[in-house]
Amino acid sequence: MKRGLGSIVALLASAAMATAALAQTQIKPAVVYSTGGKFDKSFNEGVSNGIEKFKKETSSTVAEFEPTNETQFEQALRRFAQRGQDPIIAVGFSQAVALGKVAKEFPKVRFTVIDSVVDLPNVQSIVFKEQEGSFLVGMLAALASKTAKIGFVGGMDIPLVRRFQCGFEQGIKYANPKAELITNMTGTTPAAWNDPGRGAELAKGQFDRGVDVVYAAAGSTGIGILQAAKDRGKLGIGVDSNQNYLHPGTMLTSMLKRVDLAAYRSFKAAQDGSWKGGTQVLGLKDGGVDWALDQYNEKLVSADMKAKVDAAKADIIAGKITVHDYMSNNSCKP
């Protein structure tokens, strides 16, 4: 009798495990990347890293599309929705309009947009406090600079990129009020995200003016900026993904924007049934942004520099330091 009861319990446990496993395989996730390529070593690649982690952990298949221009966003999102893909991640602010339109057409499909807000019940919007992470790398730039002249090269000249610049400038001034920031934007169209040659030209122009540390917040364009820094023996700061490995010895740090975490969590939440629409704002406190310290740049960051940046990070999280958000008033002044 006991043996029979044990068999029944074992069967019930097996059935429960099978049901749970089945529930976890019912999602058909997809992602539409931003323009610039999946392997841009920055924004898109960060998302890809999160997706690869999800695939490895769950043995899931994720449908992916790499658009070559913005006109493909709406078509790609709609095609995935028609095929029953769910949830669907749209990478980048440029997809907001297309996503809003498609999400209304498919109200039962769950969408996640990274870097923009779309106010619909079946849309999860994930944005970041880029100004907080940029503040920290701005401090590092000021502490490392010998000329007190620091550069910023952005991609497309939009408020989101100005948010990076504004936070960076605040961090510089916090560490050294006398330091000077020289700023250039690569362009005013989406092509600005994928122009390494132009990025290198702008960086070289800044170096000629005395800049010895440059922050590249420009997607694939940043590859040219960071290469130019290496070639000139200057220090570069990467963005979004940890780019320290690109040029060990001249990469001061990278401002981490955890789009990998955003993508991974979106799929995991859909899989375990906890996915919710609405807006998530991820800053230092949430682990959404940070700065990178590893074997590739540890010799460039002294113990004193690290201590000062760590102290500022703690103060930002505690609310003792407020980093102004450019996008709150389209100005770097509160």
Backbone hydrogen bonds in HBPLUS format (Angstrom, degrees):
<---DONOR---> <-ACCEPTOR-->    atom                        ^
c    i                          cat <-CA-CA->   ^        H-A-AA   ^      H-
h    n   atom  resd res      DA  || num        DHA   H-A  angle D-A-AA Bond
n    s   type  num  typ     dist DA aas  dist angle  dist       angle   num
A0005-LEU N   A0001-MET O   2.91 MM   4  6.19 156.8  1.96 148.4 154.6     1
A0006-GLY N   A0002-LYS O   2.87 MM   4  6.10 155.1  1.93 145.2 152.3     2
A0007-SER N   A0003-ARG O   3.03 MM   4  6.30 148.4  2.14 141.6 149.7     3
A0008-ILE N   A0004-GLY O   3.02 MM   4  6.33 153.7  2.09 146.2 153.2     4
A0009-VAL N   A0005-LEU O   2.92 MM   4  6.23 162.5  1.95 153.3 157.7     5
A0010-ALA N   A0006-GLY O   2.92 MM   4  6.11 159.7  1.96 146.4 152.2     6
A0011-LEU N   A0007-SER O   2.87 MM   4  6.09 154.8  1.93 146.2 153.1     7
A0012-LEU N   A0008-ILE O   2.87 MM   4  6.14 158.3  1.92 152.0 157.9     8
A0013-ALA N   A0009-VAL O   2.87 MM   4  6.11 158.2  1.92 150.6 156.8     9
A0014-SER N   A0010-ALA O   2.91 MM   4  6.11 157.1  1.96 146.3 152.8    10
A0015-ALA N   A0011-LEU O   2.86 MM   4  6.08 153.5  1.93 145.7 153.3    11
A0016-ALA N   A0012-LEU O   2.89 MM   4  6.13 154.1  1.96 147.0 153.9    12
A0017-MET N   A0013-ALA O   2.94 MM   4  6.20 159.2  1.98 148.7 154.2    13
A0018-ALA N   A0014-SER O   2.89 MM   4  6.08 153.7  1.96 145.4 153.1    14
A0019-THR N   A0015-ALA O   2.86 MM   4  6.07 153.3  1.93 145.5 152.9    15
A0020-ALA N   A0016-ALA O   2.92 MM   4  6.18 157.6  1.97 148.0 154.0    16
A0021-ALA N   A0017-MET O   2.89 MM   4  6.07 158.9  1.93 146.3 152.5    17
A0022-LEU N   A0018-ALA O   2.85 MM   4  6.03 152.9  1.93 144.2 151.9    18
A0023-ALA N   A0019-THR O   2.92 MM   4  6.17 153.5  2.00 144.9 152.1    19
A0024-GLN N   A0020-ALA O   3.07 MM   4  6.32 142.2  2.21 141.4 151.3    20
A0024-GLN N   A0021-ALA O   3.15 MM   3  5.09 123.2  2.49  91.0 105.4    21
A0025-THR N   A0022-LEU O   3.08 MM   3  5.24 150.1  2.17 101.8 111.0    22
A0028-LYS N   A0086-ASP O   2.98 MM  58  5.07 145.1  2.11 144.4 144.5    23
A0086-ASP N   A0028-LYS O   2.62 MM  58  5.07 144.5  1.74 116.9 129.1    24
A0063-ALA N   A0029-PRO O   3.09 MM  34  6.46 158.7  2.13 149.1 143.7    25
A0030-ALA N   A0087-PRO O   2.98 MM  57  6.47 141.7  2.13 154.4 161.6    26
A0089-ILE N   A0030-ALA O   2.87 MM  59  6.27 162.8  1.90 143.9 147.2    27
A0031-VAL N   A0063-ALA O   2.83 MM  32  6.36 143.5  1.97 154.7 166.8    28
A0065-PHE N   A0031-VAL O   3.01 MM  34  6.44 136.6  2.20 155.4 166.8    29
A0032-VAL N   A0089-ILE O   2.82 MM  57  6.20 161.5  1.86 169.6 175.5    30
A0091-VAL N   A0032-VAL O   3.01 MM  59  6.17 169.4  2.02 174.0 170.5    31
A0033-TYR N   A0065-PHE O   3.01 MM  32  6.28 162.4  2.04 173.7 179.2    32
A0046-GLY N   A0042-SER O   2.96 MM   4  6.00 137.4  2.15 139.2 150.1    33
A0046-GLY N   A0043-PHE O   3.16 MM   3  5.21 126.3  2.46  96.3 110.0    34
A0047-VAL N   A0043-PHE O   3.27 MM   4  6.70 156.6  2.33 150.4 155.1    35
A0048-SER N   A0044-ASN O   2.92 MM   4  6.24 161.6  1.95 151.8 157.5    36
A0049-ASN N   A0045-GLU O   2.88 MM   4  6.08 147.2  1.98 142.2 150.1    37
A0050-GLY N   A0046-GLY O   3.23 MM   4  6.60 151.6  2.32 145.4 151.9    38
A0050-GLY N   A0047-VAL O   3.07 MM   3  5.24 119.1  2.46  99.8 114.3    39
A0051-ILE N   A0047-VAL O   3.03 MM   4  6.37 153.6  2.10 150.8 158.8    40
A0052-GLU N   A0048-SER O   2.83 MM   4  6.05 155.2  1.89 150.3 157.3    41
A0053-LYS N   A0049-ASN O   3.06 MM   4  6.26 150.3  2.16 141.0 148.4    42
A0054-PHE N   A0050-GLY O   3.10 MM   4  6.40 155.4  2.17 142.1 148.3    43
A0055-LYS N   A0051-ILE O   2.88 MM   4  6.16 161.8  1.91 153.2 158.0    44
A0056-LYS N   A0052-GLU O   2.93 MM   4  6.06 158.0  1.98 146.6 152.4    45
A0057-GLU N   A0053-LYS O   3.00 MM   4  6.18 159.8  2.04 149.1 154.2    46
A0058-THR N   A0054-PHE O   3.00 MM   4  6.05 151.0  2.08 149.3 156.7    47
A0059-SER N   A0055-LYS O   2.75 MM   4  5.12 129.6  2.00 140.6 147.8    48
A0072-GLN N   A0069-ASN O   3.22 MM   3  6.04 167.8  2.24 121.6 125.3    49
A0073-PHE N   A0070-GLU O   3.25 MM   3  5.63 165.5  2.27 112.8 116.9    50
A0076-ALA N   A0072-GLN O   2.99 MM   4  6.05 161.4  2.03 153.6 158.9    51
A0077-LEU N   A0073-PHE O   2.96 MM   4  6.18 168.0  1.98 160.6 163.6    52
A0078-ARG N   A0074-GLU O   2.97 MM   4  6.07 164.1  2.00 150.7 155.4    53
A0079-ARG N   A0075-GLN O   2.91 MM   4  6.01 156.1  1.97 144.8 151.9    54
A0080-PHE N   A0076-ALA O   3.05 MM   4  6.25 163.1  2.08 150.4 154.1    55
A0081-ALA N   A0077-LEU O   3.05 MM   4  6.26 159.9  2.09 146.5 152.2    56
A0082-GLN N   A0078-ARG O   2.88 MM   4  6.07 157.3  1.93 151.3 157.4    57
A0083-ARG N   A0079-ARG O   3.07 MM   4  6.26 140.8  2.23 141.3 151.4    58
A0083-ARG N   A0080-PHE O   3.16 MM   3  5.10 125.4  2.47  93.0 107.0    59
A0085-GLN N   A0080-PHE O   2.99 MM   5  5.33 158.4  2.04 159.2 152.2    60
A0084-GLY N   A0081-ALA O   3.09 MM   3  5.18 158.3  2.14 103.5 109.8    61
A0088-ILE N   A0110-ARG O   2.90 MM  22  6.42 150.9  1.98 149.5 158.2    62
A0112-THR N   A0088-ILE O   2.84 MM  24  6.19 155.5  1.90 150.6 152.5    63
A0090-ALA N   A0112-THR O   2.70 MM  22  6.08 163.0  1.73 164.6 170.2    64
A0114-ILE N   A0090-ALA O   3.01 MM  24  6.40 161.0  2.05 166.8 170.5    65
A0092-GLY N   A0114-ILE O   2.94 MM  22  5.42 137.3  2.12 138.0 151.2    66
A0095-GLN N   A0092-GLY O   3.20 MM   3  5.97 168.1  2.22 119.4 123.1    67
A0096-ALA N   A0093-PHE O   3.14 MM   3  5.59 171.0  2.15 119.8 122.0    68
A0099-LEU N   A0095-GLN O   2.81 MM   4  5.85 164.1  1.83 161.6 167.0    69
A0100-GLY N   A0096-ALA O   2.90 MM   4  6.01 159.1  1.94 147.4 153.0    70
A0101-LYS N   A0097-VAL O   3.18 MM   4  6.42 153.6  2.25 147.1 153.2    71
A0102-VAL N   A0098-ALA O   3.03 MM   4  6.28 168.4  2.04 155.8 158.4    72
A0103-ALA N   A0099-LEU O   2.77 MM   4  5.76 164.1  1.79 156.8 161.7    73
A0105-GLU N   A0102-VAL O   3.01 MM   3  5.06 121.9  2.36  96.3 111.4    74
A0106-PHE N   A0102-VAL O   3.04 MM   4  6.35 135.6  2.25 146.6 159.0    75
A0109-VAL N   A0106-PHE O   3.06 MM   3  5.56 162.5  2.10 117.7 123.3    76
A0111-PHE N   A0122-ASN O   2.91 MM  11  6.23 165.2  1.93 162.2 167.2    77
A0124-GLN N   A0111-PHE O   2.75 MM  13  6.16 159.0  1.80 151.8 158.8    78
A0113-VAL N   A0124-GLN O   2.87 MM  11  6.31 152.7  1.94 153.4 161.9    79
A0126-ILE N   A0113-VAL O   2.93 MM  13  6.25 167.2  1.95 169.1 170.5    80
A0115-ASP N   A0126-ILE O   2.76 MM  11  5.95 175.7  1.76 166.0 165.9    81
A0120-LEU N   A0118-VAL O   3.00 MM   2  5.96 126.7  2.30 111.1  95.6    82
A0123-VAL N   A0120-LEU O   3.07 MM   3  5.34 155.5  2.13 121.8 120.7    83
A0278-GLY N   A0123-VAL O   3.01 MM 155  6.51 155.4  2.07 153.4 145.9    84
A0125-SER N   A0278-GLY O   2.78 MM 153  5.99 162.7  1.81 151.2 157.1    85
A0280-GLN N   A0125-SER O   2.76 MM 155  6.17 158.4  1.80 164.5 172.2    86
A0127-VAL N   A0280-GLN O   2.90 MM 153  6.24 170.5  1.91 172.5 174.5    87
A0282-LEU N   A0127-VAL O   2.90 MM 155  6.33 164.9  1.93 149.2 151.0    88
A0129-LYS N   A0282-LEU O   2.90 MM 153  6.04 151.9  1.98 142.2 139.8    89
A0132-GLU N   A0129-LYS O   2.97 MM   3  5.71 144.6  2.10 118.5 126.7    90
A0134-SER N   A0130-GLU O   2.95 MM   4  6.06 159.0  1.99 152.6 159.5    91
A0135-PHE N   A0131-GLN O   2.94 MM   4  5.97 139.4  2.11 133.3 143.1    92
A0136-LEU N   A0132-GLU O   3.42 MM   4  6.76 154.7  2.49 143.0 147.1    93
A0137-VAL N   A0133-GLY O   3.25 MM   4  6.66 160.6  2.29 149.3 153.6    94
A0138-GLY N   A0134-SER O   2.84 MM   4  5.92 139.2  2.01 141.5 153.5    95
A0139-MET N   A0135-PHE O   2.99 MM   4  6.34 148.6  2.09 146.6 154.1    96
A0140-LEU N   A0136-LEU O   3.13 MM   4  6.50 159.2  2.18 145.3 150.2    97
A0141-ALA N   A0137-VAL O   2.92 MM   4  6.10 152.9  1.99 140.2 147.5    98
A0142-ALA N   A0138-GLY O   3.03 MM   4  6.28 161.8  2.07 150.1 153.9    99
A0143-LEU N   A0139-MET O   2.91 MM   4  6.14 156.7  1.97 153.0 160.1   100
A0144-ALA N   A0140-LEU O   2.89 MM   4  6.00 140.0  2.06 144.7 154.8   101
A0145-SER N   A0141-ALA O   2.90 MM   4  5.89 141.9  2.04 146.9 156.5   102
A0180-GLU N   A0148-ALA O   2.78 MM  32  6.13 166.1  1.80 157.6 160.3   103
A0212-ASP N   A0149-LYS O   3.20 MM  63  6.55 152.6  2.28 168.9 160.9   104
A0150-ILE N   A0180-GLU O   2.86 MM  30  6.14 171.7  1.86 170.4 173.0   105
A0182-ILE N   A0150-ILE O   2.82 MM  32  6.17 161.1  1.86 160.5 167.0   106
A0151-GLY N   A0213-VAL O   2.77 MM  62  6.08 174.6  1.77 161.9 163.8   107
A0215-TYR N   A0151-GLY O   2.90 MM  64  6.17 154.8  1.96 134.3 139.7   108
A0152-PHE N   A0182-ILE O   2.89 MM  30  6.26 143.3  2.03 160.6 162.3   109
A0184-ASN N   A0152-PHE O   2.94 MM  32  6.35 154.6  2.00 162.6 170.7   110
A0153-VAL N   A0215-TYR O   2.96 MM  62  6.24 170.0  1.97 165.3 166.4   111
A0217-ALA N   A0153-VAL O   3.01 MM  64  6.24 157.3  2.06 149.2 156.3   112
A0154-GLY N   A0184-ASN O   2.89 MM  30  6.37 157.3  1.95 154.9 159.0   113
A0186-THR N   A0154-GLY O   2.99 MM  32  6.09 146.6  2.11 130.7 139.7   114
A0155-GLY N   A0217-ALA O   3.03 MM  62  6.22 123.8  2.35 145.3 130.0   115
A0186-THR N   A0155-GLY O   3.07 MM  31  4.98 126.9  2.36 130.1 142.0   116
A0158-ILE N   A0156-MET O   2.87 MM   2  5.83 112.0  2.34 117.6 101.1   117
A0157-ASP N   A0187-GLY O   2.86 MM  30  6.14 156.2  1.92 158.6 165.1   118
A0161-VAL N   A0158-ILE O   3.06 MM   3  5.56 122.7  2.41 113.2 125.8   119
A0162-ARG N   A0158-ILE O   3.08 MM   4  6.39 156.2  2.14 153.2 160.6   120
A0163-ARG N   A0159-PRO O   2.92 MM   4  6.19 130.9  2.17 142.2 155.0   121
A0163-ARG N   A0160-LEU O   3.17 MM   3  5.11 132.7  2.40  90.7 103.5   122
A0164-PHE N   A0161-VAL O   3.07 MM   3  5.21 120.9  2.44  98.4 111.9   123
A0165-GLN N   A0161-VAL O   3.11 MM   4  6.50 163.3  2.14 149.8 153.5   124
A0166-CYS N   A0162-ARG O   2.80 MM   4  5.90 162.3  1.83 149.1 153.7   125
A0167-GLY N   A0163-ARG O   3.08 MM   4  6.20 166.4  2.10 146.8 150.3   126
A0168-PHE N   A0164-PHE O   2.94 MM   4  6.08 159.9  1.98 151.8 158.2   127
A0169-GLU N   A0165-GLN O   2.88 MM   4  6.12 159.9  1.92 152.6 157.5   128
A0170-GLN N   A0166-CYS O   3.03 MM   4  6.27 156.3  2.09 147.0 153.2   129
A0171-GLY N   A0167-GLY O   3.04 MM   4  6.31 153.6  2.11 147.5 154.3   130
A0172-ILE N   A0168-PHE O   2.98 MM   4  6.27 154.4  2.05 149.6 156.9   131
A0173-LYS N   A0169-GLU O   2.98 MM   4  6.20 171.1  1.98 155.0 156.4   132
A0174-TYR N   A0170-GLN O   2.95 MM   4  6.05 144.0  2.08 139.7 149.8   133
A0175-ALA N   A0171-GLY O   3.16 MM   4  6.36 151.8  2.24 144.1 149.7   134
A0176-ASN N   A0172-ILE O   2.76 MM   4  5.92 156.1  1.82 154.5 162.9   135
A0179-ALA N   A0176-ASN O   3.00 MM   3  5.53 167.3  2.02 122.1 126.3   136
A0192-ALA N   A0189-THR O   2.97 MM   3  5.86 169.7  1.98 128.7 132.1   137
A0193-TRP N   A0190-PRO O   3.11 MM   3  5.89 170.8  2.11 122.0 124.8   138
A0194-ASN N   A0191-ALA O   3.08 MM   3  5.58 163.3  2.11 115.9 121.2   139
A0220-SER N   A0193-TRP O   2.92 MM  27  5.73 112.2  2.40 160.4 167.9   140
A0221-THR N   A0193-TRP O   3.06 MM  28  5.42 133.1  2.28 121.9 123.6   141
A0199-GLY N   A0195-ASP O   3.04 MM   4  6.33 159.0  2.09 154.0 160.7   142
A0200-ALA N   A0196-PRO O   2.90 MM   4  6.10 155.3  1.96 148.6 154.2   143
A0201-GLU N   A0197-GLY O   3.09 MM   4  6.39 155.1  2.15 145.4 152.0   144
A0202-LEU N   A0198-ARG O   3.01 MM   4  6.30 161.8  2.05 153.2 157.0   145
A0203-ALA N   A0199-GLY O   3.00 MM   4  6.22 159.5  2.04 149.1 155.0   146
A0204-LYS N   A0200-ALA O   2.92 MM   4  6.11 162.0  1.95 151.8 156.6   147
A0205-GLY N   A0201-GLU O   3.01 MM   4  6.24 153.0  2.08 145.6 153.0   148
A0206-GLN N   A0202-LEU O   3.10 MM   4  6.41 147.1  2.22 142.6 151.1   149
A0206-GLN N   A0203-ALA O   3.05 MM   3  5.09 119.0  2.44  94.9 110.0   150
A0207-PHE N   A0203-ALA O   2.91 MM   4  6.27 154.5  1.97 151.7 159.3   151
A0208-ASP N   A0204-LYS O   2.96 MM   4  6.21 151.9  2.04 147.8 154.9   152
A0209-ARG N   A0206-GLN O   2.97 MM   3  5.10 141.1  2.12  99.8 111.7   153
A0211-VAL N   A0206-GLN O   3.16 MM   5  5.56 160.7  2.20 143.6 137.7   154
A0210-GLY N   A0207-PHE O   2.99 MM   3  5.17 162.7  2.02 111.3 113.9   155
A0235-LEU N   A0212-ASP O   3.07 MM  23  6.17 175.7  2.07 141.6 142.7   156
A0214-VAL N   A0235-LEU O   2.90 MM  21  6.37 155.9  1.96 153.8 159.9   157
A0237-ILE N   A0214-VAL O   2.80 MM  23  6.09 132.4  2.03 158.5 160.4   158
A0216-ALA N   A0237-ILE O   3.00 MM  21  6.07 173.6  2.01 163.6 163.3   159
A0221-THR N   A0218-ALA O   3.14 MM   3  5.27 134.3  2.36 141.3 132.9   160
A0222-GLY N   A0219-GLY O   3.01 MM   3  5.59 146.9  2.12 112.7 121.3   161
A0223-ILE N   A0220-SER O   3.07 MM   3  5.63 154.4  2.13 112.7 119.4   162
A0224-GLY N   A0221-THR O   3.10 MM   3  5.76 133.8  2.32 115.9 124.8   163
A0226-LEU N   A0222-GLY O   2.88 MM   4  6.06 168.8  1.90 160.5 161.3   164
A0227-GLN N   A0223-ILE O   3.07 MM   4  6.13 146.1  2.19 136.6 146.0   165
A0228-ALA N   A0224-GLY O   2.96 MM   4  6.09 153.7  2.03 142.1 148.9   166
A0229-ALA N   A0225-ILE O   3.06 MM   4  6.38 148.6  2.17 142.9 151.4   167
A0230-LYS N   A0226-LEU O   3.12 MM   4  6.37 156.5  2.17 140.5 146.1   168
A0231-ASP N   A0227-GLN O   2.90 MM   4  6.18 162.8  1.93 152.1 156.9   169
A0232-ARG N   A0228-ALA O   3.01 MM   4  6.17 145.1  2.14 144.0 152.4   170
A0233-GLY N   A0229-ALA O   2.97 MM   4  5.96 110.9  2.46 137.7 154.0   171
A0234-LYS N   A0229-ALA O   2.76 MM   5  4.69 155.4  1.82 150.0 148.6   172
A0233-GLY N   A0230-LYS O   3.11 MM   3  5.07 152.8  2.19 100.1 108.5   173
A0236-GLY N   A0250-THR O   2.76 MM  14  6.14 159.8  1.80 161.1 167.8   174
A0252-LEU N   A0236-GLY O   2.81 MM  16  5.78 140.2  1.97 149.7 162.8   175
A0238-GLY N   A0253-THR O   2.95 MM  15  6.40 151.6  2.03 142.7 144.2   176
A0255-MET N   A0238-GLY O   2.97 MM  17  6.13 164.3  1.99 128.8 127.2   177
A0241-SER N   A0239-VAL O   2.80 MM   2  5.76 119.6  2.17 117.1 101.3   178
A0240-ASP N   A0255-MET O   2.76 MM  15  5.92 115.9  2.17 166.6 174.0   179
A0257-LYS N   A0240-ASP O   2.93 MM  17  4.37 164.8  1.95 118.8 123.0   180
A0246-LEU N   A0243-GLN O   3.00 MM   3  5.65 159.8  2.04 121.2 127.3   181
A0250-THR N   A0247-HIS O   3.05 MM   3  5.84 168.3  2.06 145.2 148.7   182
A0292-ALA N   A0254-SER O   3.03 MM  38  5.31 140.9  2.19 146.6 156.6   183
A0256-LEU N   A0290-ASP O   2.81 MM  34  4.99 144.9  1.93 128.7 137.0   184
A0290-ASP N   A0256-LEU O   2.99 MM  34  4.99 136.1  2.19 135.6 140.8   185
A0259-VAL N   A0257-LYS O   2.66 MM   2  5.78 141.1  1.80 112.4  99.2   186
A0258-ARG N   A0288-GLY O   2.83 MM  30  5.13 166.9  1.85 150.6 154.0   187
A0261-LEU N   A0258-ARG O   3.15 MM   3  5.24 122.4  2.50  95.6 108.3   188
A0262-ALA N   A0258-ARG O   3.17 MM   4  6.57 153.1  2.24 141.8 149.1   189
A0263-ALA N   A0259-VAL O   3.03 MM   4  6.21 163.9  2.06 147.3 150.0   190
A0264-TYR N   A0260-ASP O   2.99 MM   4  6.12 168.5  2.00 149.0 152.8   191
A0265-ARG N   A0261-LEU O   2.87 MM   4  5.90 169.9  1.88 152.0 155.3   192
A0266-SER N   A0262-ALA O   3.10 MM   4  6.15 150.4  2.19 140.8 148.6   193
A0267-PHE N   A0263-ALA O   3.25 MM   4  6.55 166.8  2.27 155.7 156.9   194
A0268-LYS N   A0264-TYR O   2.97 MM   4  6.16 163.4  2.00 153.3 158.8   195
A0269-ALA N   A0265-ARG O   2.84 MM   4  5.84 158.6  1.88 145.4 151.0   196
A0270-ALA N   A0266-SER O   3.11 MM   4  6.32 153.5  2.18 142.4 149.4   197
A0271-GLN N   A0267-PHE O   2.95 MM   4  6.15 150.6  2.04 144.7 153.3   198
A0272-ASP N   A0268-LYS O   2.91 MM   4  6.20 152.3  1.98 150.7 157.3   199
A0273-GLY N   A0269-ALA O   2.96 MM   4  5.86 112.5  2.42 136.8 150.8   200
A0274-SER N   A0269-ALA O   2.84 MM   5  4.82 131.3  2.08 143.1 147.3   201
A0275-TRP N   A0269-ALA O   3.12 MM   6  4.52 124.1  2.45 113.8 103.8   202
A0286-ASP N   A0283-GLY O   3.17 MM   3  5.35 131.3  2.42 100.5 112.7   203
A0288-GLY N   A0283-GLY O   2.84 MM   5  4.81 146.7  1.95 156.5 148.8   204
A0287-GLY N   A0284-LEU O   3.11 MM   3  5.11 158.7  2.15 104.1 110.7   205
A0297-ASN N   A0294-ASP O   3.29 MM   3  5.83 150.7  2.38 112.7 119.4   206
A0298-GLU N   A0294-ASP O   3.02 MM   4  5.71 128.6  2.29 157.3 170.3   207
A0300-LEU N   A0297-ASN O   2.90 MM   3  5.39 151.5  1.98 116.1 125.2   208
A0306-LYS N   A0302-SER O   2.97 MM   4  6.24 167.3  1.99 155.5 158.6   209
A0307-ALA N   A0303-ALA O   2.94 MM   4  6.08 157.9  1.99 143.5 149.9   210
A0308-LYS N   A0304-ASP O   3.04 MM   4  6.24 159.2  2.08 148.7 153.5   211
A0309-VAL N   A0305-MET O   3.03 MM   4  6.27 161.8  2.07 153.2 158.0   212
A0310-ASP N   A0306-LYS O   2.82 MM   4  5.93 162.6  1.85 154.1 159.6   213
A0311-ALA N   A0307-ALA O   2.96 MM   4  6.06 150.4  2.05 141.5 149.4   214
A0312-ALA N   A0308-LYS O   3.08 MM   4  6.32 155.8  2.15 142.2 148.3   215
A0313-LYS N   A0309-VAL O   2.87 MM   4  6.10 156.2  1.92 149.2 156.3   216
A0314-ALA N   A0310-ASP O   2.99 MM   4  6.23 159.4  2.04 146.0 150.6   217
A0315-ASP N   A0311-ALA O   3.00 MM   4  6.26 150.4  2.09 142.8 151.3   218
A0316-ILE N   A0312-ALA O   2.86 MM   4  6.13 148.2  1.96 150.1 158.5   219
A0317-ILE N   A0313-LYS O   3.03 MM   4  6.28 165.3  2.05 152.3 155.9   220
A0318-ALA N   A0314-ALA O   2.93 MM   4  6.08 147.5  2.04 140.7 150.2   221
A0319-GLY N   A0315-ASP O   3.00 MM   4  5.98 111.5  2.48 130.1 144.8   222
A0320-LYS N   A0315-ASP O   2.72 MM   5  4.86 133.3  1.93 153.9 156.6   223
A0321-ILE N   A0315-ASP O   3.16 MM   6  5.47 150.0  2.25 114.1 112.1   224
A0319-GLY N   A0316-ILE O   3.10 MM   3  5.06 149.6  2.19  98.2 107.6   225
A0328-SER N   A0325-ASP O   2.95 MM   3  5.53 164.9  1.97 119.9 124.9   226
A0329-ASN N   A0326-TYR O   3.28 MM   3  6.07 154.8  2.34 118.4 123.1   227
A0330-ASN N   A0326-TYR O   2.63 MM   4  5.12 119.5  1.99 151.4 170.5   228
